[in-house]
Amino acid sequence: QVQLVESGGGLVQPGGSLTLSCAASGSIFVINTMGWYRQAPGKQRELVASITSGGRTNYADSVLGRFTISRGYAKNTVALQTNSLKVEDTAVYYCNFDTSDPIGRRYYYWGQGTQVTVSS
């Protein structure tokens, strides 16, 4: 079965940076879009950034110019470079893979999440 594992979270001071990584295990026929989402306590899960198989990126307004999403060098991996972190960036960050099987069925996979805490 497909499993996504995130890494790279931790405690960082405001203005700092972290690189989050996500790697998928198991067989995936095709990945349509890779994305990073986050959820803060008491808040809805929100899209942070996404990247399509064609390389098109999308960012939430709140992180535009500070975060960068990219495909990793290894197969079925994605990274999120976070810069100039703010306290309001504190959340559990989840990676998501939007995939398709050989007959066009869509499958969405989620990682377990990695905690990012921005605090002085």
N, C-alpha and C positions, 0 to 999 in steps of 0.2 A: 504494500500500500504506500501511497505517497505521504510523506511527512515533511513539513517545513520546520526548520530550526533557526531561530534568530540568535544573534550574539552581538556583543559590543556595548550593551547598555551599562549604566553605572551612574555614579554621583559626579557631577561636574559643577563648577562655579559659573555664575552668569558670565556670558562672553566666551565661554569655553567651547570646545568642539568634541564630538564623538563620531565615530564611524560605526554604523550598524550594518550587519551582514545577515543575509538569509540564504540558506542552502536547502535545496529539496533533495530528498532521497526517494527512490522508487522510480518507476517508469512514467514518463510524461510524453505523450505523443507530440503535442505542440503547445507552446505557451503563447497566448494572445497578448496578455498584459501582466506585468508585475507591478505590485503596488505596496506602499507603506501606509498604514493607518495608525491612528493613535487614539487612546481613550484615557481621559483623566477622570478621577473620581467624581461621580455625579454628573458626568458629561456624556454626550453621545459619542460613539465612535465616529471619527472623521477621517476622510482621505487626506493624507499629507502630500504624497507624490505618487505618480505612476509613470510607467514607461511601457510602450507597446513594442511588439516584435520588430516594428519598423524603426524604432528609436525615438518616436515622438514622446515628449514628456509633458506632464501636467503637474502643477503645484498648487497647493492651497495658497491663497493670498497671504496668509499669516506667516508662511515660511519662504515665500518667493524671494530669491536673492540671497538666502541664507543656507538653504538645504539643496543638495544635489543628489539626484537618483541616477544610478547607472547599473548596467548589467555587469556582472562580475566576469573575470577571466575564465573561471571554471563554469562548466555547463550547469544550467539551471540554478544560477545564483544571482542575487541582486544586492546592491549596497545603497545605503543612504548616508551621505556625508552631511553632518549637521554642524553648522558654524554659528558663531554669535548667539549662542543659546540663551534663552530667556527663561525666567521662572515659569512663565505660562506654557513653556514647552514640556514641562513635567507631565509625563503620562506613561502608560504602557504602550509600547510600539509593536505593532503586528505587521508581519509581511503577508501578502496575499498573492496567490497565483491564479489567474484566470486562464483555464486550459480548455483544450478541445481534444476529443478522442477521434479515431479514424472515421467515424460516421457523423462527425460534427456536433456531438453532444458536448455541452459545456459543463465543466467541473471547476469549482472554486475551493481552493485549499488555503487554510490559515495556519500560521504558526502559533505557538503558545504565548508568545509575547516576550519582550525584554523591557525591563524598567529603566526609564531615563528620569533621573531626578536632578533638577537644576536648582541649586540652593547655595547661599553664601555660608 
